[in-house]
Amino acid sequence: MGHTHNNFDVIIAGAGPAGSSAAIHLARKDFRVLLVEQKKFPRPKLCGEFISPECRRHFEALGVADAMTDSDPASITETVFYSPRGHHVTIPSSWFGGPAALGLSRAVMDNVLLRRAQECGVTVIEGATITEPLIDKNTVRGVKLKLNNDEQQHRAPLTIDATGRARILTRKLNAHAPVKKAKLIAFKVHLRNTRVAPNACEIYFYSDAELDNIYNIIAGA
Ligand SMILES: Cc1cc2nc3c(=O)[nH]c(=O)nc-3n(C[C@H](O)[C@H](O)[C@H](O)COP(=O)(O)OP(=O)(O)OC[C@H]3O[C@@H](n4cnc5c(N)ncnc54)[C@H](O)[C@@H]3O)c2cc1C
């Protein structure tokens, strides 16, 4: 058994956009925050990496708007939806609260947010897996985590589960809740030297027959 630490007002599990943003806001209100992330950043993450124009005001409030702009994002002024038969409709980004959406990898965006959290005084532990909540008298009092081969316990009056789809703490608390298996799978690749419409996000819909073909290709690969 490792050490127990009691130095924090809030513990946040997971340093995705939700966890890091909450950490920044709380630290700027002078709360002592511990943010625990199982990966070491920057790290890739499955995502379309489309950042809607309305995110700009959140980035400004978090103090990361310039850092995001300096990270050389793609500027996306429209989204084009293609039907299986090739018909298309174009939606300007300006309909969603700003001139352009951003295309920025999650490796970059999440890292900018995490480093900003550190800058604001948040204590960050990377490469540590939260294993379960610490429970005392029916109340969550913190977390247990594994860091290398060491097990640590951290206590705080408030714990936030920001582990995304993993919902690690929430699932431990609802051990009998049915686990919903995802019906779909997703892949992501970054391609170089492709030809797409400039400044556009393109979204393609496929017929069931085309999707079957794609699944067969993947299954046979
Ligand atoms: C295929 C796909 C495409 C998408 N495309 C877009 C898009 O284009 N634009 C958009 O805005 N949204 C998109 N989304 C949605 C977006 O990815 C999520 O809304 C977003 O990631 C949620 O952020 P989060 O901080 O809640 O969780 P996450 O980003 O999932 O972050 C959770 C963090 O918790 C960490 N963690 C998990 N378990 C533990 C543990 N036990 N201990 C410690 N840390 C842990 C993880 O490593 C992770 O860093 C897409 C989602 C998918 C699946």
The ligand as an SDF file (V2000), in Angstrom:
LIG
                    3D

 53 58  0  0  0  0  0  0  0  0999 V2000
  -15.2350    8.9690  -33.6140 C   0  0  0  0  0  0  0  0  0  0  0  0
  -15.4610   10.2340  -32.8340 C   0  0  0  0  0  0  0  0  0  0  0  0
  -15.3340   11.4730  -33.4600 C   0  0  0  0  0  0  0  0  0  0  0  0
  -15.5640   12.6600  -32.7510 C   0  0  0  0  0  0  0  0  0  0  0  0
  -15.3960   13.8470  -33.3880 N   0  0  0  0  0  0  0  0  0  0  0  0
  -15.5840   15.0060  -32.7260 C   0  0  0  0  0  0  0  0  0  0  0  0
  -15.3620   16.2680  -33.3690 C   0  0  0  0  0  0  0  0  0  0  0  0
  -14.9900   16.3330  -34.5400 O   0  0  0  0  0  0  0  0  0  0  0  0
  -15.5700   17.3930  -32.6400 N   0  0  0  0  0  0  0  0  0  0  0  0
  -15.9770   17.3570  -31.3260 C   0  0  0  0  0  0  0  0  0  0  0  0
  -16.1410   18.4240  -30.7230 O   0  0  0  0  0  0  0  0  0  0  0  0
  -16.1690   16.1790  -30.6840 N   0  0  0  0  0  0  0  0  0  0  0  0
  -15.9760   15.0090  -31.3540 C   0  0  0  0  0  0  0  0  0  0  0  0
  -16.1500   13.8190  -30.7040 N   0  0  0  0  0  0  0  0  0  0  0  0
  -16.5620   13.8390  -29.2960 C   0  0  0  0  0  0  0  0  0  0  0  0
  -15.3570   14.1360  -28.4000 C   0  0  0  0  0  0  0  0  0  0  0  0
  -14.3270   13.2150  -28.6530 O   0  0  0  0  0  0  0  0  0  0  0  0
  -15.8040   14.0440  -26.9330 C   0  0  0  0  0  0  0  0  0  0  0  0
  -16.9470   14.8500  -26.7390 O   0  0  0  0  0  0  0  0  0  0  0  0
  -14.7090   14.5340  -25.9870 C   0  0  0  0  0  0  0  0  0  0  0  0
  -13.5140   13.8020  -26.1470 O   0  0  0  0  0  0  0  0  0  0  0  0
  -15.2000   14.3900  -24.5400 C   0  0  0  0  0  0  0  0  0  0  0  0
  -14.2330   14.9790  -23.7160 O   0  0  0  0  0  0  0  0  0  0  0  0
  -14.0290   14.4750  -22.2320 P   0  0  0  0  0  0  0  0  0  0  0  0
  -12.9790   15.3400  -21.6260 O   0  0  0  0  0  0  0  0  0  0  0  0
  -15.3590   14.3340  -21.5600 O   0  0  0  0  0  0  0  0  0  0  0  0
  -13.4950   12.9580  -22.3730 O   0  0  0  0  0  0  0  0  0  0  0  0
  -12.1920   12.4280  -23.1020 P   0  0  0  0  0  0  0  0  0  0  0  0
  -11.7230   13.3340  -24.1570 O   0  0  0  0  0  0  0  0  0  0  0  0
  -12.5070   11.0050  -23.4670 O   0  0  0  0  0  0  0  0  0  0  0  0
  -11.0940   12.4330  -21.9630 O   0  0  0  0  0  0  0  0  0  0  0  0
  -11.0920   11.5000  -20.9230 C   0  0  0  0  0  0  0  0  0  0  0  0
   -9.6690   11.3780  -20.3990 C   0  0  0  0  0  0  0  0  0  0  0  0
   -9.7070   10.5160  -19.2540 O   0  0  0  0  0  0  0  0  0  0  0  0
   -8.5770    9.6770  -19.2890 C   0  0  0  0  0  0  0  0  0  0  0  0
   -8.8770    8.4770  -18.5090 N   0  0  0  0  0  0  0  0  0  0  0  0
   -9.7270    7.4810  -18.8380 C   0  0  0  0  0  0  0  0  0  0  0  0
   -9.7180    6.5130  -17.8810 N   0  0  0  0  0  0  0  0  0  0  0  0
   -8.8440    6.9420  -16.9250 C   0  0  0  0  0  0  0  0  0  0  0  0
   -8.3980    6.3830  -15.6880 C   0  0  0  0  0  0  0  0  0  0  0  0
   -8.8270    5.1960  -15.2400 N   0  0  0  0  0  0  0  0  0  0  0  0
   -7.4950    7.0740  -14.9680 N   0  0  0  0  0  0  0  0  0  0  0  0
   -7.0130    8.2820  -15.4080 C   0  0  0  0  0  0  0  0  0  0  0  0
   -7.4040    8.8420  -16.5840 N   0  0  0  0  0  0  0  0  0  0  0  0
   -8.3120    8.1840  -17.3250 C   0  0  0  0  0  0  0  0  0  0  0  0
   -8.3660    9.3970  -20.7810 C   0  0  0  0  0  0  0  0  0  0  0  0
   -7.0340    8.9970  -21.0550 O   0  0  0  0  0  0  0  0  0  0  0  0
   -8.7180   10.7390  -21.4090 C   0  0  0  0  0  0  0  0  0  0  0  0
   -7.5780   11.5690  -21.5900 O   0  0  0  0  0  0  0  0  0  0  0  0
  -15.9260   12.6060  -31.3810 C   0  0  0  0  0  0  0  0  0  0  0  0
  -16.0380   11.3740  -30.7430 C   0  0  0  0  0  0  0  0  0  0  0  0
  -15.7970   10.1950  -31.4530 C   0  0  0  0  0  0  0  0  0  0  0  0
  -15.9380    8.8750  -30.7410 C   0  0  0  0  0  0  0  0  0  0  0  0
  1  2  1  0
  2  3  1  0
  2 52  2  0
  3  4  2  0
  4  5  1  0
  4 50  1  0
  5  6  2  0
  6  7  1  0
  6 13  1  0
  7  8  2  0
  7  9  1  0
  9 10  1  0
 10 11  2  0
 10 12  1  0
 12 13  2  0
 13 14  1  0
 14 15  1  0
 14 50  1  0
 15 16  1  0
 16 17  1  0
 16 18  1  0
 18 19  1  0
 18 20  1  0
 20 21  1  0
 20 22  1  0
 22 23  1  0
 23 24  1  0
 24 25  2  0
 24 26  1  0
 24 27  1  0
 27 28  1  0
 28 29  2  0
 28 30  1  0
 28 31  1  0
 31 32  1  0
 32 33  1  0
 33 34  1  0
 33 48  1  0
 34 35  1  0
 35 36  1  0
 35 46  1  0
 36 37  1  0
 36 45  1  0
 37 38  2  0
 38 39  1  0
 39 40  1  0
 39 45  2  0
 40 41  1  0
 40 42  2  0
 42 43  1  0
 43 44  2  0
 44 45  1  0
 46 47  1  0
 46 48  1  0
 48 49  1  0
 50 51  2  0
 51 52  1  0
 52 53  1  0
M  END
$$$$
